[in-house]
């Protein structure tokens, strides 16, 4: 489910930035670009949140909890 959520956030970010570039009002452009940035970062945060379940050692191997 997380991959789907991440994809949706990145798709929405792309749409917001695309529309922000096309509109002529400067304030609306800035708002849409900021919204796009926030949505893109939210997608990354959601993707990284699920990666935090596995603990890796410095050499890249996974710690196994018995």
C-alpha positions in Angstrom: 0.0 0.0 0.0 2.9 2.4 0.7 4.2 2.3 -2.9 0.7 3.2 -4.1 0.5 6.1 -1.6 4.0 7.3 -2.5 3.1 7.2 -6.2 0.0 9.2 -5.6 1.8 11.9 -3.6 4.4 12.2 -6.4 1.8 12.3 -9.1 -0.1 15.0 -7.2 3.2 16.9 -6.7 4.0 16.7 -10.4 0.5 17.9 -11.3 0.7 20.9 -8.8 4.1 21.9 -10.2 3.0 21.5 -13.8 -0.1 23.7 -13.2 2.0 26.1 -11.2 4.3 26.6 -14.1 1.4 27.2 -16.5 -0.6 29.7 -14.5 0.1 33.4 -14.9 -0.7 34.7 -11.4 2.6 34.9 -9.4 1.1 34.2 -6.0 -0.8 31.1 -7.3 2.4 29.9 -9.0 4.4 30.2 -5.8 1.7 28.4 -3.8 1.4 25.5 -6.3 5.2 25.1 -6.4 5.3 25.0 -2.6 2.4 22.6 -2.5 4.2 20.4 -5.1 7.4 20.4 -3.0 5.5 19.5 0.2 3.6 16.6 -1.6 6.9 15.3 -3.0 8.6 15.4 0.4 5.5 13.7 2.0 5.8 10.9 -0.6 9.5 10.4 0.4 8.6 10.5 4.1 5.9 7.8 3.7 8.3 5.6 1.7 11.1 6.0 4.3 8.8 5.4 7.2 8.2 1.8 6.2 12.0 1.3 5.6 12.6 2.0 9.3 11.3 -1.4 10.4 14.5 -3.2 9.3 17.7 -2.4 11.2 20.8 -2.7 9.1 24.3 -2.9 10.4 27.1 -0.7 8.9 28.2 -3.5 6.6 24.7 -3.6 5.0 23.6 -6.9 6.6 20.3 -7.0 8.4 20.0 -7.6 12.1 17.8 -10.5 13.0 15.9 -10.3 16.3 15.4 -13.8 17.7 
